[in-house]
Amino acid sequence: MGQPRVLVTGGGRGIGRAIALRFAREGARVVVAARTSTELDNVVAEIERAGGAGIAAQMDVRDYGSVEAAVWRAVQFLGDAIDVLVNNAGVFDVAPIEKLDLAKWRWMQEVNVDGPLYVIKESLDALLESERAHVFNVASAAAKRGFPGNVAYCASKYALRGIGDALREELRPKGVRVSTVYPGATDTTIFDRVPGTWDRSKMNRPEDVAEVIWKAWNAPAGENVDDLDVPPRTG
């Protein structure tokens, strides 16, 4: 098999960008999808400098029509098959239950739950064309335990974990691997606009998450890569 054919959502910055560049360094063909075209164009240039081939596909994961169009563009560029699908697009906010805005609740579920489901549905035929298809759903440590002020976020990430668990059982007989990734707090721009005191020096870096995904993609067929924790940084 040749170099991997990759689609990454939320690929314009942070974890998505790091994943795209990790695969690009191995010569992969990478489609980065997100809403902001200028960020995507910058990442595509970085992909090409890193030794890969890339294109941008504007996508709003809340809009099924947008997902459909972006995945069609991705499949055309990747040659009708997707080897690696990374559902990374996500949003985060903190609010105690008494201050939780219901519109914000709906927004978080639409991006963090509906979005990955839409992308998987649209990508399924192309995944089944691959000889070693692998779906990575980037969840969070908040998919395993609750945190104060995170009712909406935890609910969305627990749901994404459930999608991955069920999808894994459904697609395993068809030769598609499904992994759920559980990063702890990761130092990205998402924390620039969330209230609170955050010690970002102790957070993971986006490249830590990318390396876990890269290693799982290369794991032997018999190795269990269902649930992937990102080790805490040391030193």
Buried (B, 14 or more C-beta within 10 A) or exposed (E): EEBBBBBBBBBBBBBBBBBBBBBBBBEBBBBBBBBEEEBBBBBBEBBEEBEBBBBBBBBBBBBBEBBBBBBEBBBEBBEEBBBBBBBBBBBBBBBEEEEBEEEBBEBBBBBBBBBBBBBBEBBBEBBBBBEEBBBBBBBBBBBBEEEEBBBBBBBBBBBBBBBBBEBBEEBEEEEBBBBBBBBBBBBBEBBEEEEEEEEEEEBBBBBBBBBBBBEBBEBEEEEEBEBBEBEEEEE
